[in-house]
Amino acid sequence: DQIREVQAALPYQPLVASPRVVLIPDAPLLRLDGANALLKTIEEPPSHALFIVIAPQRERLLPTIVSRCQAIRCSPPSQEAVIEHLTARLGLSAERARALFIQAQGRIGPAIQAASAPVDASPPYEDVGAPSTIADPMRLLDVAQGIGKDQEALRSLLAWLTLWLRDVLAWRLTRDPDRVLH
């Protein structure tokens, strides 16, 4: 329906700006009928229209859509750039900025959002890997039960585990400390 709305508005040239920009965020989420409608529109776009199709993985788009687009790769900012921004612009310590970088998986937007959130004491999932927890099955069950009751803590734990496993894989493949976040 949203693609059809765009199709209905496209014949009209913009009065002030030129060209008309059509932004399609999360294009891989389009259902087949929406993707086909988009394809029909970008096959013969009006001269006053510019389409920006955003897809983290172009393999998830219809090949015919990919063939009609010019790919522009956008790389995320480096760890140093994010930390520099968080320290210089937001006044955070380098240690806090690095922790936010890791928590946000290298994405600057979520890191900035997290910077404005209150700083919690140690998250409950940090106890999961502690030697004292691993050595004591009852303690491990208590920690697991506490996390299981808190959906946000569970999400945080899964995100943390994802990053930790990513680091293990990065280290095993490259042995490059710059590729390891934790």
C-alpha positions in Angstrom: 0.0 0.0 0.0 2.8 2.4 0.8 4.5 1.7 -2.6 1.1 2.4 -4.3 0.9 5.7 -2.4 4.3 6.6 -3.7 3.3 5.6 -7.3 0.2 7.8 -7.0 2.3 10.9 -5.9 5.1 10.5 -8.3 3.5 11.9 -11.4 3.3 15.3 -9.7 6.5 17.3 -10.0 7.6 19.0 -6.7 6.9 22.7 -6.6 9.9 23.8 -4.5 12.6 21.1 -4.5 13.9 19.1 -7.3 14.2 16.1 -7.5 11.6 14.4 -5.4 13.4 11.9 -3.2 11.7 8.6 -2.4 13.4 6.8 0.6 12.7 3.1 1.0 14.2 2.1 4.3 14.4 -1.6 5.2 13.7 -2.6 1.6 14.3 -6.4 2.3 11.2 -6.3 4.5 9.0 -5.6 1.5 6.6 -8.4 0.7 6.7 -9.8 -2.8 3.8 -7.7 -4.0 5.4 -4.6 -2.6 8.8 -5.5 -4.1 7.1 -6.0 -7.5 5.3 -2.7 -7.3 8.6 -1.0 -6.5 10.3 -2.7 -9.4 7.6 -1.5 -11.7 8.1 2.1 -10.5 11.9 2.1 -10.7 12.0 0.5 -14.1 10.8 3.8 -15.6 11.1 6.4 -12.9 10.0 10.0 -13.7 12.9 12.3 -14.4 12.2 14.4 -11.3 12.4 11.3 -8.9 15.3 9.8 -7.1 14.9 6.5 -5.3 17.1 5.6 -2.3 16.6 1.9 -1.5 18.3 0.9 1.8 19.2 -2.7 2.3 21.8 -4.0 4.7 22.1 -7.1 2.5 21.4 -6.7 -1.1 21.0 -10.5 -1.5 17.7 -10.2 0.2 16.3 -7.9 -2.5 14.8 -9.1 -5.8 17.7 -9.5 -8.3 15.7 -7.3 -10.8 15.6 -4.5 -8.2 19.3 -4.8 -7.6 20.0 -4.7 -11.3 18.2 -1.3 -11.6 20.0 0.3 -8.7 23.4 1.8 -8.3 25.0 0.3 -5.2 26.6 2.6 -2.7 28.4 0.9 0.2 28.2 2.8 3.5 30.8 1.7 6.0 30.2 2.3 9.7 32.5 4.7 11.5 35.6 3.3 13.1 35.7 2.6 16.8 38.1 5.5 17.2 35.7 7.9 15.5 32.7 6.8 17.6 34.7 7.1 20.8 36.1 10.5 19.8 32.6 11.7 19.0 31.2 10.5 22.3 34.0 11.9 24.4 34.4 15.3 22.5 30.7 16.1 21.9 29.0 14.4 24.8 31.8 14.8 27.4 31.9 11.1 28.3 35.0 9.4 29.6 36.9 7.2 27.0 36.1 4.1 29.1 32.4 4.9 29.1 32.5 5.8 25.4 34.2 2.4 24.6 31.6 0.5 26.7 28.8 2.3 24.8 30.5 1.5 21.4 30.6 -2.2 22.4 27.0 -2.2 23.7 25.7 -0.5 20.5 27.7 -3.0 18.4 29.6 -0.2 16.7 26.6 1.8 15.7 26.9 5.5 16.6 23.1 6.2 16.8 22.4 3.6 19.5 25.6 4.6 21.3 24.4 8.2 21.5 21.0 7.1 22.7 22.5 4.8 25.4 24.7 7.7 26.5 21.7 9.7 27.5 20.2 6.7 29.4 21.0 6.4 33.2 24.1 4.4 33.9 23.0 1.2 35.6 25.1 -0.6 38.2 26.6 -3.8 36.8 24.0 -5.6 34.6 22.8 -8.9 36.0 24.2 -10.9 33.1 27.8 -10.0 34.0 27.5 -12.6 36.8 26.9 -15.3 34.2 30.5 -15.8 33.2 32.1 -15.1 36.6 34.2 -18.0 37.9 32.3 -17.9 41.2 29.0 -18.4 39.3 30.3 -21.1 37.0 31.7 -23.0 40.0 28.4 -22.9 41.9 25.5 -24.5 40.0 23.0 -23.1 42.5 24.4 -19.6 42.0 24.1 -20.1 38.2 20.5 -21.1 38.6 19.7 -18.0 40.7 21.3 -15.7 38.1 19.4 -17.5 35.3 16.1 -17.2 37.2 16.7 -13.5 37.8 17.4 -12.8 34.2 14.5 -15.0 33.1 12.1 -12.7 35.0 13.4 -9.5 33.4 12.8 -9.3 29.6 15.2 -6.3 29.2 17.9 -8.2 31.1 17.3 -11.2 28.9 17.6 -9.0 25.7 20.8 -7.5 27.1 22.2 -10.9 27.9 21.5 -12.2 24.4 23.1 -9.1 22.9 26.1 -9.5 25.1 26.5 -13.1 24.2 26.2 -12.3 20.5 29.0 -9.8 20.8 31.1 -12.2 22.9 30.7 -15.0 20.4 31.5 -12.5 17.6 34.7 -11.6 19.4 35.6 -15.3 19.8 35.1 -15.8 16.0 37.0 -12.6 15.1 39.9 -13.6 17.3 40.0 -17.2 15.9 39.9 -16.0 12.3 42.3 -13.0 12.5 44.2 -12.9 15.8 43.8 -9.1 15.4 43.1 -7.4 18.7 41.6 -4.4 16.8 38.8 -6.7 15.7 37.9 -7.7 19.2 35.4 -5.4 21.0 35.5 -6.9 24.5 
